[in-house]
Amino acid sequence: MIFRLWKRRRVNRNVNDINMAAVPDSDSEVFEITDFTTASEWERFVSRVEEVLNEWKLIGNSTRKRSKERGDFSSGTWEEKSQEINFVDFKFSITHYAFVQEHGSSSNVELEETNFPIAMQDLLCTYNDFPPRAHCLVRWYGIREFIIISPGANVEAIISESKCNLLLSSISVSLVNSGCQVPMFVQIQQKWRRLYAGECQGHGVHTDFEMVHLRKVPSKYNHLSGLLDIFKSKTGYTIHPLPPINIAIRFTYILQDWQQHSWPLQPPDFDNLLGGEVGVEEFGKLPFGACEETISELHLSTTWPELTEGTVLDNDVYSDLDPLHAPHWSLRVKTVEHPQCLLGDLLKDLFKLRGRKETTQEILGRASTEEENKDAGDISSALSKLTEPNAPVPISKLSVSNMVYNARRHIQRHRLTDGCPLGSDILNSILQYLFPDAAVDKTSENKTAQQNTDVKPPKDQNSYDLFIQLKSAPVESLTYRLALCMCLVNFYHGGLRAVAYLWQEFVLELRYRWENSYKICGLPEDEPPDLRCCLLHQKFQMLNCCIKRKQARDHISKNPETITELSEQNIRQSSAATSPGEITAASHGKSLDSLSDSEEEFFECLSDQGDTQSGSVRREKDGSKTKPEGRMHPYNNMTLLNSSELLFIPVTQEPAPMTEDLLEEQSEILAKLGTSVEGAQLRARMQSACLISDMESFKAANPGSLLEDFVRWYSPRDFLETETVNEHGQTVFEGHLSPRMKIPGNIWVETWENARTVPANRQRRLFDDTKEAEKVLHFLEMQKPADLTCRLLPCIIHAAILKLKEEEVFDNISSVKNKIEKATAQASKLLQQMNPDSNNLEDCIDFLMTIEMVIAQFRSLKTKFGIVEAENEEEKAELKHFLNSLLDEPEVEVNGSGQSKVGGIIYRLFMNVQETGILDKETGQRKQEENDLIEGQSQAPDFPLPAGREILLRTCVPRPAPYSKALPQRLFCVLTRDEFRLVGAFSSDTSFF
């Protein structure tokens, strides 16, 4: 209904003008309108609160469906949802908290038939007193659902009493209008004080939630008897007979003095690590453990759960509350937030290098200006000589080996001369650890000794699977060792400059091995780049493949007669076969590169030599038969289709090995060709280099062969054979190419027609090892320390996880096992990406640091509780289970309280501190206490004064009048050295008052 008030005010007139009233005058009257249909800001705020309650479906007694079980606050989860609301320009946040049981769906516990809201019933519930981890309102009131209206972020606190009353009246109106029975609170005063005021509305009942917060405890209320007086006066405790008051008390004692306990972890040998005398075996081990105490405090809570007023006495003179005889003990541990741990610091320091932008040359310093000017002069003179027609440049100056020599001399010239970041002893130890074969004399007579250093270490299935998951490198491989060395050098031996210097020396060692044809140890023998490993490991494998090809070429250049001898030997062996069973099917041909150093290899020929050779072969086709070359052995005793000659498997070239970055680059080039016909043909030609080489080798091994012969060997499924009966009645087999081979413009047909008759040993190399090796070395030389850190990070995380697993085995911590599995899954998902996100990597490292911290905390507790000194295995297992629970859960109950084995250990810990505390006091006070002990006047207390006392009082009395309904009343008291807090919930009957 719309209400509108019109107020009319007539202007006073002169009496002489009364006769003029009949004359209408528009200016003679003024109307003022007050419109009460426009809602005020307060009404809008109340309406908005009601809308939020309606959106969250908190209208009416919806919470009656919730069940109650003992201890459910520690077995379920809390849901939280929030919205922003405004009161004029003042921002508020309204948040709803609700407890959700994990097994709520299977629980059919029915609530008591009553009109009381659930929150009022929770006030008297004794099942969830002193929850270990919950919102402060849950601990103080025991409620399982509530709403809080608090000032928004960067908004001043509500301090004035008028504002507090305005908000309380707002929530009262909202609760009544909406019929919501969920208690609603308003946060007042500064947030650190945790002061709330609120209320709960029911059918004919009402509960006020009030608080008192002081800095000092009044002496009158420093014990149970004084708090009972407050509670009785507040509830109007005057009826007879008096209803019982239920009392629950908890005292908390803090132990934070660890002088009686030694450091549980063996300290590292800092002198050995920092003094420069580091053994080779030390570079293969990551440091582990905490450099300081990881346990800050132990909190022992002694609880008396259900007492009555007459069963316990606690006043300013005497107290029955002896912690040693408390029926319930619980323990919680407070850890140091960020203790210094060796493995975590090592990972963090290395990860910081990702943000550095300097190159290796910028870090180590450039060469002198004179040398640079000299280089510039050499380059300018070289350019002038190139342009002079009468000054030919010697071929030796343009050779690849000379370019490599100049590059190596350039790198060596840029080494520091005023002092190296790494000492020579440390550098030699690191290089010996990375290259164990460096101590062996690399001569042709010592090839066997060099090969022995390349023997693969025995594979551990778990670590093998782990390096595949993390896209890292095998354990004990060169890449894995390099990652460990970089970590330790960065952490102990000079930081960024030492890392840059070691990397420079490492690359020089690789170049030396390439130039002198020495294989790189610590890599799989005769394997192409493994795409399951990190890119840096693939580059090392590629360089090793180049060295292997170079060794083969060097051998064949020194022994050219090997090719002819081996070919003749293969022909003699094939002709000596007397039955088809002696000639078995082989693969698509054995490549020259797969043969050993004593077998035939190919050499890179010039293009004009190849053309001459092929031309002579074509001229021989019209006359005499071409001499076959590059044969291995017959293929399944087959013959050529157009002759009776056996079909021989040719010696072919191996495909060029590729790393993942080269594959990605190649795929991008092929994708840019588009989907047109021309692009598809060009793409097919680019991918048919290996096919052309194999066809040329096949033609050289089988002169006069056809495309069908090649297909029978290379792709048997594309040659179809059918049985037919000839004119003589004999069954014969006739073959033809598959339909896809007969498609016009087929790349196989075009390639076969363009293929020359050239054996593999005279073909142009598919894999130019010289070019690829220089590309790899250039890639390594251009790596900045930041780039190197990114390349080695998978191996570092791999090594850290293995270290955590190794350390966990000694303690068998169940929670750590689960965390390691979680960290492995997280790192595996992250490191499989080409460029993982930096923040995600940092989170992964932080999680690994957390695992190290948990292991250090467990070992600290294990030392304090004396697990090693346990009498039998049963006690040791009980203590270990208790400590595991202590790290996993916020609070652990001590079974048997002070009378159990664990309780006895805790009691001795406090006793030792108390005895030590007497010795630490001043001389006069200590002598007085010692005299008192001798005379028997007093004794040393078993426990110190409690750091905190919590007293919970509750009853059910009629209020406000004796004839009102008996409603729940509750008072929670917190007494500490710096805080006195009273938290009350007082219910009233609004029907009979």
MOVEN-V719383 format. One line per field, one symbol per residue. phi: phi as a letter, one per 30 degrees, with the letter a starting at -180 (. if undefined). psi: psi as a letter, one per 30 degrees, with the letter a starting at -180 (. if undefined). burial: 1 if it has 24 or more other ideal C-beta (glycine too) atoms within 12 Angstrom, else 0. A space follows every 50 residues. Layout:
# MOVEN-V719383
phi->???
psi->???
burial->???
This chain:
# MOVEN-V719383
phi->.ccbccccbcddbdddcdddddddbdcdbbcccccddddddddddddddd ddddddhcdicdddddcbbdiddccbbccbbbbcbbciccdbccbccbdb ddcddcccdcdddadddddddddcdcdbdhddbadeddddcidcaabbcb dddhcdddcdddddddddddddddddddidcddbbbdbiddddhcbbaab cbdibabccbbbbbdcddedccaddddddddddddidbdbddddcdbbbb cccccbccddbdddcddddddddcdjccdddddcbddajccbdccdbccc ccbcdbbcddcbbbbdcbbddcddcddbcbbbcccddbddcddddddddd ddddddcdddddddjddddddddddddddddddddddddcbddedddcdd dddddddddddddcddcckddcddddddddddddbdddddddbddcdddd dddcdddedcddddddddddhcbedidddddddddddddddcbkiddddd dddddddddddddddchcdddibedhbdedddcddddddddddddddddd ddddddddbddddddddddddddddddcbdddccdcddjdddddddddcd bcbdcdddddddddddddddddcdddddbidcadchhdcddcacdddcdd dcdddddbcddddddddddddddicddddddddddddcdddddddddddd dbeidcdddddecdbedcbccbdbcddcicdbccbaddeddcdeiddddd dddcdccbdddbddddcdddddddddddedddddeddddddceedddedd ddddddddedchcdddedddddddddddddddddbddddddddddddddd dddddddddddddddidddddbddddddddddddddddcdabdcdihdcd dddddddddddddddddddddddddddddddddddidabdddbddddabb bccaabbdaccdcdddbdbbbccbbbdcabbcbcbbcbcccbb
psi->kkkkkkkkkkkklkefgefgffkkjfgfkkkkkjjgfkkleeeeeeeeee eeeeeghgkahfgffklklkgfffgalkkkkllklkjcgkklkkkkkkkk keheffkhkklkjlgkleeeefefkgfhkhkejlkeeeeefglfklkkjl klkhklljekeeeeeeeeeefeeeeeefgkgkkklkklaleffhkkkalk kajglkkkjllkjlekkkffggleeeeeeeeeeefhiflklkkkkkkkkk kkkkjgjgffklkfkjklieeeefffiklefffgkklklkglkfjelkjk kkkjejlleffkkjafelkfijffgkfkkkklkklkeiljkeeeeeeeee fffffkfkleeeefkllleeeeeeeeeeeeeeeeeefkfgikkkeefgle eeeeeeeeeeeefglkfgkkfkleeeeeeeeeeeifgffkjilffgeeee fffgkklkkkeeeeeefeefhblkkgleeeeeeeeeeeeeefhfbeeeee eeeeeeeeeeeeeeeghklklglkkhklkjfflleeeeeeeeeeeeeeee eeeeefffiffeeeeeeeeeeeeeffkflfffjlkaagkkleffllfflk llljlleeeeeeeeeeeeffefclkkkklhldlljhgllleglgkkjkkl klkklkkkleeeeeeeeeeeeffagleeeeeeeeeefgeeeeeeeeeeee fikglleeeeeeeeiffgjkkkklkafggkklkklllleffgkkgkfeee eeefkliklefglkkejjeeeeeeeeeeeeefkleeeeeeefeeeeeeee eeeeeeefeffijeeeeeeeeeeeeeeeeeffleilkeeeeeeeeeeeee eeeeeeeeeeeeeefhefgkelfeeeeeeeeeeeeefelekkkjkgbffl eeeeeeeeeeeeeeeeeefflleeeeeeeeeeeefgfllkkellkkfkkk kkkkajlkkflfglkjlkkkkkkkjaegkjkkjkjkkkjfei.
burial->00000000000000000000000000000000000000000000110111 01100101001011011100011101010000001010010111111110 10000000000000011111111111111111011111111111111111 11000001000011011101111111010111111111100001111111 11001111111110001000111111110110011110000010111111 11111111001001100100001000010101111111111111100111 11111010100101000000101001111111111000111111111111 10110100011011000000000000000000000000000000000000 00010001011011110001110001111111111111000100000001 00110000000011011111111111111111111111111111111111 11111111111111101111111101111101111111111111111111 11101100000110011001100100000000100001111111101011 11110000010011001000000001011111111001011000111111 11110111111100000000000000000000000001111111111111 11111111111111000110000000000000000010001000001110 11001111111111111011011111101110111111111111111111 11111111001010110011001101110110000100001001101111 11111111111111111000000000011111111110001111001100 11101111111111101100000000001000000000000111011111 1111111111000111111111111000111111111111000
